[in-house]
Every structure is written in structure tokens, then in C-alpha cells.
């Protein structure tokens, strides 16, 4: 599969928090670095996501905001 999104981070699923409609999936991309994505339950099931399974996070955004205090 080819994607136009160049920001792809491989990692391992560390947590899946199932809600009424959506699922929050946390992926560890390097030691002590985790990213979380929210997707539908249907998509989570389709992808076969499970804790311990490898996954690729694909990030395509025209804006990335940075803030400081």
C-alpha cells in the first residue's frame, strides 16, 4: 500500500479503551513515548487491533499547533 502521508510511526498497541461509540487506542512508538488515536469501534474491529499487536500510526495534517505557557 502506498500513502501520500509521509509521517508514519510504527509501534505496539499498549491500551484500548472502549467507549459507547468510539475506541481510544494508545500506541507506544518508542520507549516511554505514546500516541493516542480515537476511532470508531467498527474500525478497531476491522483492523483487528489488540494490546501487544504492532500498528502503524499515519499522520497527515496541514496544521500542527504548538503551545507553551
C-alpha positions, 0 to 999 in steps of 0.5 A: 500500500502506498500513502501520500502521508509521509509521517508514519510511526510504527509501534505496539498497541499498549491500551484500548479503551472502549467507549459507547461509540468510539475506541481510544487506542494508545500506541507506544512508538518508542520507549516511554513515548505514546500516541493516542488515536480515537476511532470508531469501534467498527474500525478497531474491529476491522483492523483487528487491533489488540494490546501487544499487536504492532500498528502503524500510526499515519499522520497527515495534517496541514496544521500542527499547533504548538503551545507553551505557557 
